Amino acid sequence: MQSKTDRAGTVTKYEYQPTYLSAIVKAAGTAQQQREEFVRDVAKNALLEHRIYDPKGKLRQSTVLTYNGRGQQIARTQTDAVTGVVRTLRNEYCEQAALDAGAALSWG
């Protein structure tokens, strides 16, 4: 699908790389237009980065995702380009070797 128009006449456009959706432009051609871009690791089918731009094309927010060797998400860093605030969420996974060695699970 290249674009769609809702009942109010608002157009949403879609852009693609050969194997994935790479951008969505909401309210295309209006003063409220917002562009979202997606960067993926095609081989692993993993989202690496998501960026949101304002109607003037200025970056508002970016999110970078990091994965371990098994493809599990280990970090998600969101940056507010307007305020400069950076938030990082980290994920930890129980490794079988640690469990076998008697490590206890902890919830935080």
C-alpha positions in Angstrom: 0.0 0.0 0.0 1.5 3.4 -1.0 -1.1 5.6 0.7 -4.6 5.6 2.3 -7.1 8.4 2.9 -9.4 8.3 5.9 -13.0 9.5 6.1 -11.9 13.0 7.0 -9.7 13.1 3.9 -6.4 12.9 5.8 -3.7 11.1 3.8 -1.2 8.7 5.2 1.7 7.7 3.0 3.9 4.6 3.3 7.5 4.1 2.1 9.3 0.8 1.8 12.7 -0.7 1.5 12.8 -3.9 -0.5 11.9 -6.0 2.6 10.2 -3.7 5.1 8.2 -0.6 5.8 10.7 2.2 6.2 8.6 5.3 6.7 5.1 6.5 7.5 4.0 10.1 6.8 0.8 10.9 8.7 -1.4 13.9 7.6 0.7 14.1 4.5 0.8 17.6 2.9 -0.8 19.4 5.9 0.6 21.6 8.6 0.2 18.7 11.0 2.3 16.3 8.9 4.4 13.9 11.0 7.1 11.5 9.5 8.2 8.3 11.2 11.2 6.4 9.9 12.2 2.8 10.7 15.6 1.2 10.4 15.8 -2.6 10.5 18.4 -5.3 10.5 16.9 -7.2 7.6 18.8 -10.5 8.3 17.5 -10.6 11.9 14.2 -8.9 11.2 14.9 -6.6 14.2 14.0 -2.9 14.6 17.2 -0.9 15.2 16.0 2.7 15.2 12.7 4.6 15.1 12.7 8.3 14.4 9.9 10.9 14.6 10.0 14.2 12.8 7.8 17.3 13.2 6.0 19.0 10.3 9.1 21.0 9.4 11.3 17.9 9.2 13.1 18.5 12.4 13.8 15.4 14.5 11.6 15.3 17.6 12.4 11.8 19.0 14.6 8.9 18.3 14.6 5.4 19.8 17.6 3.0 19.4 17.2 -0.7 20.2 20.1 -2.9 21.0 20.1 -6.8 21.0 22.3 -9.6 22.3 23.7 -12.4 20.2 20.4 -14.4 20.5 18.3 -11.5 19.2 16.9 -10.6 22.6 16.4 -6.8 23.1 18.8 -5.7 25.8 18.4 -1.9 25.7 16.0 0.7 24.4 17.3 4.3 24.4 14.8 7.0 23.7 16.1 10.6 23.1 13.8 13.6 23.1 15.6 15.9 20.6 13.6 18.9 21.8 14.6 18.7 25.5 17.7 16.5 25.2 16.3 14.1 27.8 17.6 10.6 27.3 16.0 7.5 28.8 17.4 4.0 28.6 15.5 0.8 29.6 17.7 -2.2 30.0 16.6 -5.8 29.9 18.4 -8.7 31.5 17.9 -12.4 30.8 18.5 -15.4 33.0 21.3 -17.4 31.4 21.1 -21.2 31.8 24.7 -21.4 33.1 23.9 -19.0 35.9 20.8 -20.9 36.9 22.7 -24.2 36.8 25.3 -22.6 39.2 22.5 -21.7 41.6 21.9 -18.1 40.9 18.6 -16.9 42.2 16.1 -14.9 40.1 15.6 -11.4 41.2 12.7 -9.1 40.3 13.2 -5.4 40.3 
